[in-house]
Amino acid sequence: MIKHIGACALLGVTALSANAGGLVIGQFSLADHPDANENPPPYGLRVDNIIGMGLATLSLDHFGDTMLTVYDDNGDLSINIQGTLWGGVVSGGSYVSAEAYTIDMTYSVGVADNFGGWVVTGFDAANMGVLTRVSDNMAWDLFAMTEPSNNAFLFRPDGYRLDMDDDTWVGRGWITDQSDGTDPLNGARDWIFQATEVPAPGTAVLALSGVLAMSRRRR
C-alpha cells in the first residue's frame, strides 16, 4: 500500500513519559549487521520491490540516528523503531542511486519477554509502520509478517550471525507491504541489525536529581 504523507517527525520521550508508549524500559542505538545476506552494501533493512524494482536495501549507519525503544504500559509491551536511513535499489554490490528515508514502525501486539530480550509473535495489522522517502514525501505502509515459527520480530542479546559473539543485541524481523500479512512480491523484505543499549532519555536527569537530594539531606 502506498500513500502520500508528510515526512515523519522524530519524537522525543522521557524515562517516565506519560505518552501512549508508557514507561521506557529499554533504548538501543541501531547499526547495520555485518552478515546481512546481500552485503555489500551493508544494511539494516531490506525492502526488495517496494521502493523500486529488484534488490533494495537501506543502511542504518549513514545517519546513525535510528533508535529502538521498548515501552511498558501497565504490562502491555511495545517496540518502536524510528530514524533516518540511506539507500535504494542495489545492483552489482552498490546502489544504483541512494537517498534518505525515514522509518517509524511500532510493534504493539504480541510483544513478550524472550531470552533476555523480546519477541513479537503472530500476525496483527496493528504491528506496522511507515517508510518515507525524504526527497518527495512518498510513503509506504509496512506491516510485520510472520515466518514459519510464527515470529514476526526478534530482538535479544544472542549475537545472531555474529562469529564468536553470544551477547551482542541483534534484531531481525519480517515485513510486507500487504495489510493482510501476505507477501506476494519476489525478493526479500526484513530487518537485520545489531544494537547497543543506551540510557533512556531522562535517566541521567533522574540520577542527578537523586544525587542532589542526597547532598541536601547531608547538609
DODRENLUM-898740 format. One record per residue: x, z, y of N, C-alpha, C in turn. Coordinates in pm, whole numbers, padded with zeros to 5 digits, always signed. Layout:
BEGIN
XZYXZYXZY/...
***
This chain:
BEGIN
+00085+00000-00118+00000+00000+00000+00089+00000+00124/+00063-00088+00218+00143-00098+00339+00054-00076+00460/+00105-00004+00557+00028+00017+00679+00123+00028+00796/+00071+00012+00918+00150+00027+01040+00116+00161+01102/+00221+00242+01126+00201+00370+01193+00319+00394+01285/+00313+00501+01362+00426+00537+01445+00538+00594+01360/+00659+00592+01412+00773+00646+01339+00753+00794+01314/+00799+00841+01198+00783+00981+01161+00865+01070+01253/+00809+01184+01292+00884+01282+01369+00937+01386+01273/+01064+01422+01286+01122+01524+01200+01082+01660+01252/+01017+01740+01165+00958+01866+01209+01051+01982+01182/+01064+02074+01278+01144+02194+01258+01057+02303+01200/+01117+02390+01114+01046+02502+01056+01134+02625+01067/+01072+02743+01058+01147+02867+01058+01124+02940+00928/+01213+03033+00897+01207+03102+00768+01077+03179+00750/+01017+03225+00858+00891+03297+00849+00779+03217+00913/+00784+03087+00895+00689+02996+00956+00547+03023+00909/+00450+03001+00999+00310+03016+00964+00244+02879+00950/+00327+02773+00934+00269+02639+00922+00211+02618+00783/+00159+02496+00760+00090+02467+00634+00182+02481+00514/+00314+02466+00535+00407+02475+00423+00421+02616+00369/+00404+02718+00453+00423+02855+00410+00566+02900+00434/+00609+02999+00356+00741+03058+00369+00847+02966+00310/+00955+02941+00384+01066+02861+00332+01145+02947+00234/+01154+02904+00108+01229+02980+00007+01355+02906-00036/+01375+02785+00013+01497+02711-00017+01509+02590+00072/+01630+02562+00120+01651+02443+00201+01787+02383+00164/+01790+02249+00154+01906+02181+00100+01936+02054+00179/+02064+02030+00200+02111+01906+00261+02139+01807+00148/+02087+01684+00162+02093+01586+00053+02201+01482+00076/+02256+01430-00034+02360+01328-00029+02342+01231-00144/+02400+01112-00132+02392+01012-00237+02452+01065-00368/+02397+01020-00479+02450+01056-00611+02556+00954-00652/+02674+00999-00697+02780+00904-00730+02756+00824-00857/+02658+00863-00938+02633+00792-01063+02495+00728-01066/+02450+00679-00950+02326+00601-00947+02349+00468-01018/+02246+00415-01082+02263+00300-01171+02315+00175-01103/+02281+00151-00977+02318+00027-00910+02425+00048-00803/+02502+00154-00814+02610+00184-00720+02730+00095-00752/+02788+00014-00659+02767+00016-00514+02650-00070-00469/+02606-00048-00341+02647+00061-00252+02584+00192-00297/+02645+00306-00264+02590+00435-00304+02454+00460-00238/+02368+00532-00307+02234+00556-00253+02174+00683-00310/+02062+00724-00250+01986+00838-00298+01841+00804-00329/+01796+00686-00284+01659+00642-00308+01660+00493-00338/+01596+00456-00448+01586+00314-00485+01442+00268-00471/+01424+00153-00405+01288+00105-00373+01278-00046-00399/+01312-00089-00519+01306-00231-00553+01168-00289-00525/+01165-00407-00467+01043-00486-00445+00938-00415-00359/+00981-00318-00279+00891-00254-00184+00926-00296-00041/+01047-00270+00002+01087-00308+00138+01137-00453+00144/+01154-00515+00028+01196-00655+00019+01201-00692-00127/+01209-00819-00156+01207-00864-00294+01343-00842-00360/+01340-00783-00479+01461-00760-00555+01513-00618-00538/+01635-00597-00588+01700-00467-00581+01713-00421-00436/+01669-00297-00409+01677-00241-00274+01708-00092-00283/+01809-00048-00209+01848+00093-00213+01867+00147-00071/+01856+00279-00060+01870+00347+00070+01965+00465+00055/+02060+00473+00146+02161+00578+00143+02118+00697+00227/+02150+00817+00176+02127+00941+00250+02248+00981+00333/+02364+00920+00304+02489+00964+00366+02513+00905+00505/+02454+00791+00535+02485+00721+00661+02453+00808+00782/+02336+00870+00784+02297+00960+00893+02323+01106+00857/+02311+01140+00730+02341+01275+00685+02243+01382+00730/+02119+01343+00764+02024+01442+00814+01906+01467+00720/+01912+01412+00598+01798+01426+00508+01800+01564+00441/+01686+01634+00451+01675+01770+00402+01560+01782+00302/+01580+01869+00204+01474+01907+00111+01442+02054+00137/+01314+02083+00157+01270+02219+00186+01164+02260+00085/+01180+02380+00029+01084+02434-00067+01005+02545+00001/+00873+02539-00009+00785+02637+00054+00707+02715-00052/+00674+02838-00017+00585+02921-00098+00472+02970-00008/+00352+02919-00033+00235+02959+00045+00146+03045-00043/+00175+03175-00047+00099+03269-00129+00094+03227-00275/+00210+03187-00327+00219+03149-00468+00207+03000-00494/+00159+02924-00397+00150+02779-00411+00278+02715-00359/+00354+02652-00448+00482+02593-00411+00466+02448-00366/+00549+02407-00273+00553+02267-00231+00696+02230-00194/+00727+02101-00203+00859+02049-00172+00844+01934-00073/+00922+01939+00035+00920+01831+00134+01060+01771+00147/+01066+01637+00149+01191+01565+00173+01174+01485+00300/+01267+01503+00395+01250+01442+00526+01386+01407+00584/+01397+01287+00642+01523+01248+00705+01529+01100+00736/+01650+01054+00767+01673+00915+00806+01768+00849+00706/+01728+00736+00654+01803+00664+00551+01855+00531+00606/+01950+00472+00532+02009+00347+00575+02025+00254+00455/+01979+00130+00467+01998+00038+00357+01905-00081+00363/+01879-00139+00246+01795-00257+00237+01814-00327+00104/+01782-00455+00100+01797-00535-00021+01945-00552-00052/+01980-00544-00181+02119-00548-00225+02143-00672-00311/+02257-00737-00289+02299-00850-00371+02450-00845-00387/+02497-00856-00510+02641-00856-00533+02710-00728-00492/+02643-00615-00501+02704-00488-00470+02711-00452-00323/+02642-00527-00237+02640-00494-00094+02504-00531-00037/+02474-00476+00081+02345-00503+00143+02339-00646+00197/+02228-00714+00173+02203-00844+00236+02191-00822+00387/+02118-00721+00424+02111-00670+00562+02068-00525+00550/+02112-00442+00643+02081-00299+00634+02028-00248+00767/+01937-00153+00759+01884-00091+00881+01832+00047+00849/+01781+00116+00951+01739+00255+00938+01592+00267+00895/+01567+00367+00814+01432+00403+00769+01418+00555+00779/+01295+00602+00802+01269+00745+00792+01182+00771+00669/+01199+00890+00611+01118+00929+00496+01057+01066+00523/+00932+01083+00485+00865+01213+00489+00775+01218+00367/+00821+01289+00263+00748+01293+00136+00729+01437+00093/+00606+01470+00049+00573+01606+00009+00512+01610-00131/+00563+01700-00212+00505+01731-00343+00433+01864-00330/+00302+01863-00343+00223+01984-00322+00137+02024-00441/+00134+01940-00545+00052+01967-00664+00141+01964-00788/+00128+02063-00873+00204+02066-00997+00347+02112-00982/+00378+02181-00872+00515+02229-00847+00533+02367-00912/+00642+02383-00989+00665+02510-01058+00815+02537-01067/+00850+02666-01086+00988+02704-01111+01035+02640-01242/+01166+02603-01246+01215+02536-01366+01367+02549-01375/+01415+02633-01467+01558+02648-01495+01640+02670-01367/+01595+02759-01284+01666+02791-01161+01635+02699-01045/+01552+02599-01068+01511+02506-00963+01361+02486-00970/+01317+02361-00953+01175+02332-00951+01146+02199-01020/+01024+02189-01075+00977+02067-01138+00838+02036-01085/+00807+01906-01074+00672+01861-01040+00619+01787-01163/+00509+01836-01218+00456+01784-01343+00320+01718-01322/+00301+01604-01388+00173+01535-01385+00156+01449-01262/+00057+01361-01267+00030+01273-01153-00081+01330-01066/-00060+01325-00935-00165+01356-00837-00133+01277-00711/-00231+01204-00659-00209+01119-00542-00173+01200-00418/-00192+01331-00422-00153+01415-00308-00002+01427-00297/+00070+01401-00406+00216+01402-00403+00264+01266-00352/+00276+01256-00221+00304+01125-00162+00381+01140-00032/+00422+01027+00022+00494+01027+00148+00489+00891+00214/+00561+00881+00324+00565+00756+00400+00710+00719+00428/+00745+00596+00395+00875+00539+00429+00852+00443+00545/+00925+00462+00655+00902+00384+00777+01030+00314+00820/+01019+00184+00844+01132+00108+00899+01137+00131+01049/+01250+00182+01098+01260+00224+01237+01246+00108+01334/+01298-00008+01299+01304-00121+01393+01167-00169+01438/+01066-00161+01350+00934-00214+01386+00818-00123+01345/+00849+00001+01297+00747+00097+01255+00665+00049+01135/+00712-00049+01063+00645-00090+00939+00657+00023+00839/+00546+00061+00774+00547+00178+00687+00485+00149+00552/+00538+00215+00451+00490+00202+00314+00454+00339+00260/+00333+00350+00203+00295+00473+00134+00366+00477-00002/+00424+00590-00034+00490+00610-00163+00422+00725-00236/+00402+00710-00367+00337+00813-00448+00427+00851-00564/+00429+00980-00596+00505+01025-00712+00437+00974-00839/+00517+00925-00932+00463+00885-01062+00538+00957-01172/+00479+00968-01290+00541+01043-01399+00620+00952-01491/+00723+01010-01553+00798+00941-01657+00747+00992-01792/+00801+00945-01906+00741+00977-02036+00719+01125-02065/+00802+01214-02013+00783+01357-02039+00682+01421-01946/+00615+01342-01861+00511+01385-01768+00566+01455-01645/+00695+01444-01623+00753+01496-01499+00754+01388-01392/+00723+01429-01268+00728+01336-01156+00854+01358-01071/+00907+01480-01073+01025+01512-00992+01092+01635-01050/+01225+01633-01054+01304+01747-01098+01410+01777-00994/+01426+01905-00961+01530+01945-00867+01585+02079-00914/+01707+02078-00965+01764+02201-01019+01916+02193-01023/+01984+02307-01035+02131+02311-01031+02191+02288-01170/+02181+02164-01219+02228+02135-01354+02336+02027-01359/+02383+01979-01242+02488+01879-01241+02453+01751-01313/+02327+01712-01311+02279+01595-01385+02363+01470-01354/+02421+01412-01458+02503+01290-01450+02626+01307-01360/+02673+01430-01348+02798+01457-01277+02898+01510-01380/+03004+01436-01407+03102+01474-01509+03164+01610-01478/+03177+01693-01582+03243+01823-01572+03178+01912-01465/+03048+01900-01450+02977+01977-01348+02842+02020-01405/+02822+02150-01411+02697+02201-01468+02613+02279-01368/+02654+02279-01240+02579+02364-01148+02548+02303-01011/+02591+02180-00983+02553+02117-00857+02404+02083-00859/+02338+02107-00747+02196+02072-00736+02180+01920-00739/+02089+01873-00823+02059+01729-00833+01908+01711-00834/+01861+01611-00757+01720+01576-00756+01700+01439-00816/+01596+01424-00894+01559+01292-00947+01408+01288-00966/+01350+01174-00933+01206+01162-00942+01166+01017-00935/+01044+00988-00971+00999+00851-00987+00885+00823-00889/+00887+00707-00826+00788+00676-00723+00728+00537-00745/+00615+00516-00683+00546+00388-00686+00476+00367-00553/+00437+00244-00525+00358+00218-00405+00209+00214-00436/+00171+00252-00559+00032+00247-00602-00030+00387-00603/-00144+00403-00537-00207+00534-00524-00267+00587-00654/-00278+00500-00757-00328+00547-00886-00216+00583-00982/-00092+00577-00935+00021+00617-01018+00073+00510-01111/+00015+00391-01109+00065+00282-01191+00188+00220-01123/+00259+00137-01198+00382+00078-01145+00395-00066-01192/+00319-00158-01130+00317-00297-01177+00439-00379-01134/+00524-00326-01047+00636-00403-00996+00752-00406-01094/+00831-00513-01091+00956-00515-01166+01060-00430-01094/+01172-00405-01159+01277-00325-01097+01253-00176-01115/+01313-00096-01029+01304+00050-01040+01282+00110-00902/+01217+00227-00902+01192+00300-00778+01205+00448-00810/+01310+00511-00758+01329+00652-00789+01428+00719-00694/+01416+00853-00690+01514+00937-00624+01627+00966-00721/+01751+00973-00671+01864+01027-00744+01966+01074-00641/+01975+01205-00621+02064+01257-00516+02122+01390-00558/+02232+01429-00493+02287+01563-00509+02259+01641-00381/+02269+01773-00389+02227+01855-00275+02313+01979-00262/+02319+02030-00140+02389+02154-00109+02293+02248-00039/+02283+02370-00089+02191+02467-00028+02245+02512+00106/+02156+02524+00204+02192+02569+00338+02098+02682+00376/+02139+02769+00469+02049+02876+00513+01923+02816+00577/+01809+02872+00545+01685+02825+00606+01688+02851+00755/+01629+02762+00837+01625+02787+00983+01562+02922+01011/+01626+02997+01098+01574+03129+01131+01641+03241+01055/+01708+03209+00943+01771+03314+00863+01878+03386+00942/+01962+03307+01012+02069+03369+01090+02012+03458+01201/+01900+03412+01262+01837+03492+01368+01786+03623+01312/+01724+03616+01193+01672+03737+01131+01786+03834+01097/+01896+03778+01043+02010+03862+01008+02068+03929+01133/+02080+03853+01243+02132+03908+01367+02041+04017+01420/+01911+03996+01408+01815+04098+01454+01835+04228+01378/+01861+04215+01246+01885+04334+01165+02010+04409+01208/+02116+04333+01236+02242+04394+01281+02222+04466+01412/+02151+04402+01506+02128+04464+01636+02044+04591+01623/+01946+04587+01534+01861+04704+01512+01944+04820+01459/+02034+04791+01363+02120+04896+01307+02211+04953+01415/+02262+04863+01502+02351+04906+01609+02280+05001+01705/+02153+04968+01736+02078+05053+01829+02052+05190+01767/+02027+05193+01635+01999+05321+01570+02122+05410+01569/+02241+05350+01569+02364+05429+01562+02405+05488+01695/+02347+05439+01806+02386+05488+01938+02332+05630+01964/
***
